């Protein structure tokens, strides 16, 4: 069974209203199957660092931080790379959420 996320879960996690509203605009209130491809497609829309901190286990969050560190370091050097960091973060979160979320 695929791992899913929905607006109700984001509200329970106390996601900010604008992020929940964006989720509802894109997906409605239904469960959405998490895939790296879907998350990368919406990488510039959501706050992947916040989502990772609130949905991943401690071990998976450590992996997320490790997996995104090179892209974050590049972003710190040049704001031109923000879309690349967002894409990497989105895919890393999705992969870890699928494998390790409770």
Secondary structure as GFF3:
##gff-version 3
##sequence-region A 1 102
A	DSSP	beta_strand	4	5	.	.	.	ID=ss1
A	DSSP	alpha_helix	7	12	.	.	.	ID=ss2
A	DSSP	alpha_helix	17	27	.	.	.	ID=ss3
A	DSSP	beta_strand	32	33	.	.	.	ID=ss4
A	DSSP	alpha_helix	36	41	.	.	.	ID=ss5
A	DSSP	alpha_helix	48	55	.	.	.	ID=ss6
A	DSSP	alpha_helix	58	77	.	.	.	ID=ss7
A	DSSP	three_ten_helix	79	81	.	.	.	ID=ss8
A	DSSP	alpha_helix	82	100	.	.	.	ID=ss9
###
